[in-house]
Every structure is written in structure tokens, then in C-alpha cells.
Amino acid sequence: MLVEDKGVLSCLNSTAGKPLSESTLELVRNFYCHDDISTVMPGRKDFLSLMMAGGRLEALTQGEFKHYSDCLAFILCEPPTAECANGICEDCRGIEPLLEELRDIMEDNSVDTVQYSQWINTDRANLETHVLSVEDFLSSLKEVLKKLRLHDYIAKKQAAFMSEKKELLSPGEFLVIADFSENYSFVVQDEVQSFHWNNLQAIVHPFLCYYREKNGKLNNICFTVISENKDHDTIAVHLFQIKLIEFLTGHFGAKPKRIVYMSDGCAGQYKNCYNFTNLCYHEADFGVAAEWHFFATSHGKSAADGIGGTVKRTAAKASLQHPKEDQILTPAQLYHFVSSEIKGYVTVMYNGHCWLGRVTKVDKEARLVEVNFLHPQLPAKSYLYPRHQGH
């Protein structure tokens, strides 16, 4: 009823407040889009909390230690240097004052044991819950912080390096974030029991490509490869690069001048002698200069994870909504579904007016795009599809 009466993107009983200026809105958007502030996720929120007998660490410290970064800020200089990260800086407060601070807090609150969850890596990772005495917990925390301070320093430096690379992009150059998503497992509504044991999967490999427009604005475009070959190796990466460069050349009408690849350091996929050999021959193979950089472990690739997660979540939802027909059961069907259904909303300037529209068809050869306009014109509080849809 709400959509019929007020259209999509509508609000109930909204009242107009004091509007923000466009410059303020742009500052807010840029702030939340910055890699150091926001993380693109595929639709789930991961969190880890530290519990102590008597309350959470944040409550016991009156908000002084909300996150591990607060502990690092306590023990390191501001800003931290390479010497700080390696534990050889003479000006840092060090770990011992932090442990004394936490020990005093726990004594004041009569805390005897600490309960926390920790990822334990053997052949696989498991989240285990530990209950330790205060002294055992502080001893464990000390060892973790020694490793964490260097890891955190490297991760932040590499993130800053990526931000610098994006800012230095020239028209015709691309910064590409690459990452394998977890393979997509096909699902069916009302499946028979034996279907659960079928190992039907498809590779999903997203690329997030940053580029600079001719007017100097930094923009991005997504490209996702779907494959029936389930090998996550260098051969697959090289084949995906071929398709990526073909896509960029066709979409922008010219071959890229330079590509800066950034990925994690997985030895089976990216960080190995075979991929380095491919990189040495990149310009000879594709006519495009290239360089490759690696993130710290488990850092910097969440944007690509968000793209892959969106593809898989949307496909799974559509397949479950079709119990009798049009199920998505093969990599080819997944590709056709994603190509036809995952389209975005765009703003269009037409006849001197700005409209909100949904992309319904793309003709790459003719370089034409069909857009279904929503009414009324921008700006508005809500929008409706017209009875006689205009394109």
C-alpha cells in the first residue's frame, strides 16, 4: 500500500527540517566513503566483544578503551613510527603501563576472571571462548599487542599508500582491487534432501576499478567474473585479467594507459613467481603498463568482498523466490541473471531537468543505455513509475 500511495523511496509523515548545503553534504559523503572510515561489506556485520566479570571492558574503563586501536594509541607515539611498531622507540609509553592501568581497573571493580573470544588457527580457524584469570589474560594480551602493533602499522601504511595512488591517478589510468570471493553454492527452494550434498558451485571474482574522469573527479566501476572452473590459481587470474582489460577498453573506448593492481598476498593466486612472470610480460601481452601491490593480511580488500557478496546474495534470493521455474543452478544461469538483473539507479539530465532513473538495458556495441524514468523530477521526497513509462 505504501508503494502504491506514495511510490518507492517514500517516507511516512516526514517533516522538513533545516536543509544542509550541497557543500556540507559533499563533505559528509566524502567522509563516509573514505577507506579509513567506512568498510564495504557483503551484508553481514562481524563483531567481537570483550567481557569481564562485572561488565564490558568499555564500561569498566568508562569508554577509554572501546577498541584495540585505543590500546595501541595508549602504548605508542602519535603518530606512530616504524620504530614504535617494532618496539624500539624510546619515547613510547610501552605495553607495561597499559597492563598496569588495566590491572588497577580490574582490582577496583573486583574482577577475578576475564572471558573473551579469540580466533585460533590450526588447519582451519575456529572462534574459541576463553576464561582466564586477570594475570593470565594480561600476559596473553601483552604477547598479542607485540604482534598487533607492527601489523596495524603496516596495514595503515598500505591503506594510505592506496589512497595516495588513487589521488595520483591520471585519466586513462586505473587502480584495480582484485580478490576471489568465496565460491557461490547454488540453492533451490524446497530442495530434496540429497541436493544438499551436491557440490555445485561457481567462481565469483570481483574487480573494483578506480579511475579519474576528464573533469578530475575520482570514480569507480565494478567488473565481476563468473566461471565454472573452480580453481583459484594464477592461470585463472591471468584469464580474468584478459576479460577485465577487454571490458575496460570497450567501456571507455580506449585501452588503459596503466593499471595498478592491488590484492591480498595469497600465494596460490597472486603472490607467486608465476604471477610475477605474467606481470613482467603484462605490457607485451596487453599493451598496457602495470604494477602490482599487496595488502597486509586481511586488510584492504573489503570493497571487493562487498561486490561479491552482493552478487551472491541477490542471486540466492532470486533463486529461492522461484520454487518451480527459473532457478539458478549453473554458472551460465548465474551469469545471465547477474547481467540482466543487477542494475543500478542513475541520475540523468534530460531536456534541462534532472531525473532519477533505473537502467533497464545496455547496448555496449551501439553505446546506448535504456533508462526508465521515475517521476517527479529531482529533487523530491518520493518517486513513482509513470503509468506510461518513458525512456
Salt bridges, closest charged atoms under 4 A:
GLU22 OE2 - ARG29 NH2 2.80
GLU26 OE1 - ARG29 NH2 3.01
ASP35 OD2 - LYS166 NZ 2.88
ASP36 OD2 - HIS34 ND1 3.70
GLU96 OE2 - LYS142 NZ 2.84
GLU100 OE2 - ARG103 NH1 2.70
GLU128 OE1 - HIS130 NE2 3.86
GLU135 OE2 - ARG103 NE 2.77
GLU143 OE2 - LYS146 NZ 3.66
ASP152 OD2 - LYS156 NZ 3.27
GLU167 OE1 - ARG212 NH2 3.98
GLU246 OE1 - LYS243 NZ 3.80
ASP285 OD2 - HIS238 NE2 3.89
GLU291 OE2 - LYS165 NZ 2.96
GLU291 OE1 - ARG258 NH1 3.17
GLU291 OE2 - HIS293 NE2 2.65
ASP305 OD2 - LYS301 NZ 3.85
